[in-house]
């Protein structure tokens, strides 16, 4: 009997390897700092009490602490456990106490621990991603620079209760259970009380009025917001 010719095995080159590679998720990791410094899109002015800027700062910094990345949705107190941090301490720079560009959004714990500490990086001038990285197995932040070491030490970013909370949310985010995946917006979505900045009237106006249309509230009503981020 004549021998049956063997079919040549298809060669898998670089193109084939790329075709078989799993597509990367477009969803940013919940514990990844922005790759670039925060670029302010709002500029309300004229308030004599800096607390009045909180709705703007919530939107500006995506409803999470700029230092530890804790989110409003990770606790029943929501935005009530967040406060306003002064990049340059108000005790040393009283003229900047109500300067919007000197204010950032932070959880009360980080804000209290930072207090009047000097020398920490300004998230609006440098990305904290160049100073800190999260170990996804241990839930602990790793310092990439000397300033990263200061952030971990001064803000106690690797305190055990914070690491435990981080690991809990990492487990949820990385779960492959479809029931848990459906619940991701409850933990990693935007808060239900998005501030409508178009209704706010700062005493001296808004130096960046175009930012109102870029707010999360406006994007939500244009159906541009993802379910979670």
ABEGO torsion letter per residue (X at the ends): XBBBBBBBBBBBBAAAAAAABBBBBABBBAABBBABBBBBABBBBGBABAAAAAAAAAAAAGGBBAAAGBBAAABAAEAAABBBBBABBAAABAAAAABAAABBBBBAAAAAAAEABBGBBBAAABBAAAABBBBAAAGBBBBABAAAAAAAAAAGAABAAAAAAAAAAAAAAABABAAAAAAAAAAABBBABBBBAAABBBAAEBABAAAAAABAAAAAAAGABBABX
